[in-house]
Amino acid sequence: MTNSPDGGYRPSRRDVLRPVEYVGGAAIAAVFTAVIVLFATRDWTITLITLGGVFIIVLMVLALLSMAVKPNAGEHGDGTGGDPGRRQGDDSAH
């Protein structure tokens, strides 16, 4: 997350490519599962149904898991539960 010279918000390259990572991961999982189903059944219909189903399920799970993560690390991980008054060195809570 950076600010452009004109003062507007410009997402970082990592933020821009994050959806591609999710779709790529879901596609890899779907193709892997489809290959296993194709070798086991030798039926293209079942293989294509499996490919589509696994792709959608994995994509939805990755998207839901990414929504559960809060990107602002400053509010968590310091043992305060996000309460700024409980941070070390802050005497306003005592």
Helices and strands as residue ranges (DSSP letters): E 2-3, E 9-10, H 13-41, H 44-68, G 73-75, G 84-86, G 91-93
